[in-house]
Amino acid sequence: MRVHFIAIGGSAMHNLAIALHKKGFNVTGSDDEIFEPSKSRIASYGLLPDKFGWDESRITPDIDAIILGMHARKDNPELLKAQALGLKVYSYPEYIYEQSKNKKRVVIGGSHGKTTITSMVLHVLSYCKIDFDYMVGAQLEGFDTMVKITDAKIIVLEGDEYLSSPIDLRPKFHLYHPHVALISGIAWDHINVFPTFENYVEQFTTFVSLIEKNGVLVYCKSDPEVNKVALTTPHPTIDRICYQTPENIIENGVTSIVIQGNKIPLEIFGDHNLQNMEGARLICNQLKINDNKFYEAIQSFKGAAKRLELIAKNDKTAVYKDFAHSPSKLKATTAAVKQQYPNRKLIACMELHTFSSLNKTFLAEYHNSMKTADEAYVYYSNHTLEHKKLATITPDEVKQAFGSKNVTVYNNSEDLFSLLKSKNWDNSVLLLMSSGNFDGINLNEFGKGLV
């Protein structure tokens, strides 16, 4: 098979390219720019384009499939050439489905928690030495790539609700048609694509309706919107199984779940992560893994990259980073760290970086999302606003939107991190939350420097 990737440098795209290369496909690709770590990773497999930019001469009739990334545009010259030649053009979720038609498909969706739940399932399957394929939205310890496509009979997919490609405007998770599906939570996001909350919720209703006949829906009962979607979406042939926060205790900074009076210590913490674990357990049950084996395996799960990831700690200080950027994620992550360290000062920092978070209309959704922190700092970049062609926002508008008195707003990251560096970190925890990097700050180096 000869496959060409248009916009090969994307996070999911380059991982799929590597997965198909490992499967023995003849893989080529193009992009106008590729950043690290994607650049080094595809170069190590000999897949880095010989030059950056688009070149329609790369598109020839002998190509079996074109895989189109979201980074490309509708008028991309390579795409136009492929269409003129009548070549089959796929989005990456569409192609993953094409490669998994004969597998048992497990799809994990939700506004938050889907990467962690997917990672937990992968961790347990690996521990139990079960062969499987997968696609997950973070680099995981012990896994070479974020995508694996082989002849395995099971595939576990993180079901993102964002659009599939510039010419396929369906949410990615609508393309997978799961046998086993999960919804972890529903909280309005991607307002550039889903302009109203009702429109956003409709995507999850459709997701449920696309579960295969006699399939299973696992859902978080604690989330009222998920509960409503799970129980009211017509689908007479599926089983519906709910979960919520399991019984747990925190002792000496370690969270344990309590099962029939027995304590099982975990590396993870926070109510949302314990809910994620319950969802993962029910998924694993559907894959014929019993609870005893699941609990044995999950004790060694340390989390996915940038999902409450511990950067460094000593006896007096701990520093975590997290991908949290939407209001629901921000609230859950901040509360989880405070719950885990109730006697320490929590200093939480977040970056407004996504289209939704920097939108004036959406800002009000962040009201009280960081109120559980002792000190909260919100950063945004005027340059990012200009780059995304969004209306100007002021620090006062941001502070008013967050609502709680503990919030201070910065739009110069050097000033913010100089302040953090000057603080006394004894008996404190620092939580850094962003889908970016605070305009070029190496969070790992900074965190290790504090402790």
N, C-alpha and C positions, 0 to 999 in steps of 0.2 A: 504493500500500500504506500502510495506517495501522498503526503499531506503537507499543505502549506498554511502557516499561521500568519494572518495579517494582524499586526500588533502583538508580536510574540512576547514582548517584555513585561506584560501584566502579571500580577501575582498568580492568578489562577492559570492564565494562558501558558506561561513558561513552565509551570509544573506539569500541565497536561502534555506539553511538547516533550518534556523529558520522559514522562511515563510512556508515551507512544514510541519514542526512540528506544527505550528499554525493551519494549515489546517487539522490536525489530522493524518498525516502520521507517520509511525514508522521509525524514522530517526536515523541512526548510521553514524559514520565517523572515519577517521584515518588521521594522519599526522605525519611527523617526527619532526616538530617543529611548534608551534603556538605562535604568538606574540600578545601583546595587541594592540588595544582593542578587537580583535577577541576572544582571550582566555577567557576573563571575560564574554563576551556577550554570547558565546555558553555555557559556564559553567552555566550561570544563567537560561538556558533553559534545563539543564541536558543533553547536547549534547557533552560535552567534553570527548574525548576518555579516557578510564581508564589508558592507557599508551601511550607514544609517540613511533612512529616507525611503520613499516609495518608488518602485520601479516596475512598471507593467510588463517588462520583458521577463520578469521572474515567473509570470503566470503563463503556463503552457498547457496544451490539451491533454498531456499525459498525467496531470494532477488528478488524483481520485477524489480529494476533498479539500475544500478551503474552510478554515476555521477562523471566524471573524471576531475580534475582540472589541469591547466597548470603547476602547481608546481611539479606534478608527472612526472615520466619518462616512456618511452615506456616499459622498463623492470621491472616496479614496480611489486613485487610479488603478490600483491592483484589484480592488473589488469590482470596479466597472469592467475591467478586462475579463475577470472571471465570469461575470454575468453575461457578457457578450459571447463568451465561448460556451455558455451553457453548463458550466461546472457547478457541482453541488456545493452550496455555501451553507455552513452550519454555524450557529453560535456554539460556544464551548459547552453549555449545559445540554444543548440539543445533541451534540456529538457524544457526550458522556452517556446520554440515554441510548443513543445508537449502539454504543459499545456494551450496554448492560441490559439489553432486551431479554436475554435469557437468564438473567440473574434474579435473585431475591433482592428487591430494592428497599432499603431503609432510608427514609428522608427525614431529617431533623430540622424543623423550621421554628421561627419565632423572632420577635424583635430583639431579644436578648437571650443569651445563654446557649445559642445553638452551637457555637464553636466548642464551648466547654463540654456540652453533652456529647457531641460527636467525638471529641477527643477521649472522653471517658469510655465510650463504647469501643473505640479502637484500642485503647489501652487494655481493656478486659479481654477482648478477642485475641489480642497478641499474647497476653498472659496465659490464656487457655489454649494457645497454639492452634487456633482456628484460621484457616485460609480465607482471606477476604480482600476485596478491592475497596477503594475509598476516595473521597474528595473532602478536604477539610480546609477551613479558612485561616489556618495558622501553622507555622512550622512546629512540629512536635518532637520532643526528645525521643530518640530511638527510631525515627522515621526519616528516610532520606529525602522524600518529596512530600508535597501536600496532596498529590494525586497518584493513585496506583490503578492501572488497568491491566489485568491479566485474564486468565481463564477461570478465576475463582467463581464460586457459585453465589456468593453474597457480595453486595456492594453497599457501603454506608456513605451517604451523601449529606453534607451540610446544605440545607435548602435556603438559599438567599432569596429574598423577595425583590431584589433590584432587577432592572431590565436585562434581557439576555444579550442583545447586540443592537447596533444602530439601526438595523433593518428588521429586528425581531423585538418588539416592545412588550412581549410577555414577561412577567416575572420568572426568574430562573426556576423557582421551585414548582412552577406549573408544568414543567417539561418532563419531570422525572417519573410520574405515575407510580407512587410507592405501593408496596405491599404492606409495609409497616411505616406509619407516619407519626410524628410528634410535633406538638406546638407547645412551646415553653412560655411564651408571653406575647402580648400584643400591646404596643405603645407606639403612637404615631411617629413615623420617621420618613425620610426621603420625600420631603414635601415638594421638591422640584418635580417629582414624578407623580406623587399621590397628593393632590392639593387639599383634600379634606380627610379627616379621620375616618369618615364613613367609607370613602373610596379605598383607603388603606386597609380597613378591616375586610372589605369585599375580597381582597386578594387571598386572605386566609380561608374564607368561605369557599372560594373556588378551589383552593389547595385540598380541602377536605373532600370536595366533590370528585376530585381526580384520583382518590385512593382506589386501588384495584378492587374488584369484586372479592368479597370475603376477606378483605384486609383488616387491619387494626389501626385505630387512632389512639395514641397515648397523649394525654393533655394535662396541663397544670390546673388543678381545681382551684388553687389559691388566686388565680388571675381571673377576675370577673368577666373580662371580655373574651378570654380564651374559653371559659366555661360556657358562655353564651353561644359562641361559634361552634364549639364541639357538640353541644346538645341540640342545637336547632337546625344545623345544616342537614338537609335531606340526604340520606344515603342508607337505604334499608339493609344493606348486606354487610356492613362493617361492625366490628366490636369496638366499643369505646371504653378505655381504661384510664382512670384519673390518678393523679398523685398530688402530694402536698409535702410540707416540711416534716421530716421524720423527727422523732424524739431525739434530743441531743443535749450534751453538757459540754462546758468549757472548763478545763482544769489546767492550771499552769501554762496558759497560752496554747493548749492543744484541744481541738474540738473532737469529740467522739460521738458517734451515734449509739443509741441504746436499743438493742434488739433482744427482746425477751430477757431483760435484766442484764445482758452482757454488753460491755462497752467495747466498741470497735474504733480505735484511734485513727484519725485521718490527717493527711497533709493539707487538705483544703479546709476552708472555713467560710462562714457566712450563710444566712438562711437561703439566699438565692443559689449558692453552690450546693447546699444540701438538697434543695429541690431539684437542681440539675442532676444530682447523683441518683435521686429516686427515679427520674425520667429515664436515665441511662440503665438503671436496674431493670425497669419494665421492658425496655427495648431488648436488653440481653436475654430476658426470660423468653421473648419471642424467637430468639436465636438459639434456644435450648440450653441456656446457661442458667443453672439454678442459683438461688440466693446465696448459699454458702460459698460457692465458687466466686460469685460476684464480689461479695464482701472481702474475701481473701485477696482478690486482685486489686480492688479499688483502694486499699490501704496504701499502696505505693504510688498512687496517682498524684503528681505534684502540680498539675495544671498545664494549660496551653500557654504559649508565649503571649506575654502582655495581657493575660487574664489573671489579675491579682498575682502577678509574678514577683517573687521576692528577689530584689536586686542585691541587698546586703543587710546584715544585722549583726548586732553584738548584744551584750547584756542590757544595754540601756536604750538602744535605738534600732528601728527597723525601717527599711525603705522598700516600697512596693511600686510597681508600675502596672497600669491597666489600660485597656483599649477603650474604656468607658467614655462616651461622648454624648449620647442621647440622655434626656432627662431621667428616664427610668433606670438606665444603667448607672448613671451618676449617683442617684439616690441609693440604689441597692449596694453598690460597691463601697460608698462612704460609710453607710450604716454597718456593713459587714466588718470593716476594719475597726470601727469604734466598738462594736460588740466583742470582737476578738481581743482588743486591748482596752478594756474599760477604764483602767487606772492610768493610762498614758495620754499625753496630749496628742491629739490628732491634727496634723496640718495637711490639708488636702488642696491640691492644685489641679486645675483642669484647663484644657485649651479648647476654645471654640474654633473648630477647624473645618467642619463639614458645611456643605451648602445649607442644610437645614438649620444647624446651630447658629450660623451667622445671619440668618434671615430675621429681620426685625419682627415680622409677624409671629415667628415661631419662638422667639426668645422668652415669651411669657410662660411657655411650657416648663421652663427651668425653675419656676417658683419653689423655693424651699428645698431644692434638690441636694443642697450641701449643708443643710442646717445641723446635721449631727456632728460635723467637724468643729473642733475648737477654734481653728483659724482656717478660712477658706480663701483661696486666691484663684481668680479667673483671668486667663490671658487670651487675648486675640490680637491678630496682626492686621494692621491697616492694608499692608501689601496683599494679604490673602483676600481681603474684601475686594480690592481692585482687580486682582487676578480672576476672581469668580464673578466679577461685574455685579456686585451687590451694593445696595445702598449703604452709605456710611452709618455707623453706629457709634455712640459715645460711651465712655466708661460709666457715666451716670445712668444711661439707659440700660446698660448691662447689669449694673448693681441693683437698680430698681426691679429688673426682671427676676433676678435671683431671690430678692425679697428679704433674706435673712441678714441680720446685723453683722454677722461674722465674715461677710464677703468683702474682699478688696479686689479691685480690678486693675490689671496692668495691660498695656499694649506695647511694652518693650521687654522682651524675654531676658535680656542681659540684666536689667534692673531687678526683675523678679528673682532670678537665680542668684544674684549678688545678695539680695535680702535673705534668701533661704540659707546661703552659705554662712552668713554672719550669725545665724541663730544658735542658741545653745540646744543641742539635741538630746540631752539627758532625759530619760523617761518620756520619749516622744516617738511618734511614728509619722513618716512622710509618705503620702500617697500621691503619685503623679499619674494623671489620667488624660489621655489624648489618643486620637487616631493619627496624629502627626508626631512631631518631635520638638514642639515649642521653638520652631524656627532654628533648627540646627543644633540643639543641645543634645549631647551624648548622655542620655539618662543613666545608663549603666555606670559610666565613669563618674558622673556627678554623685550618684547614690553611694557608690563605694568610697568616694572621697569623704563623705559625711561621717561614715562609721569607722 
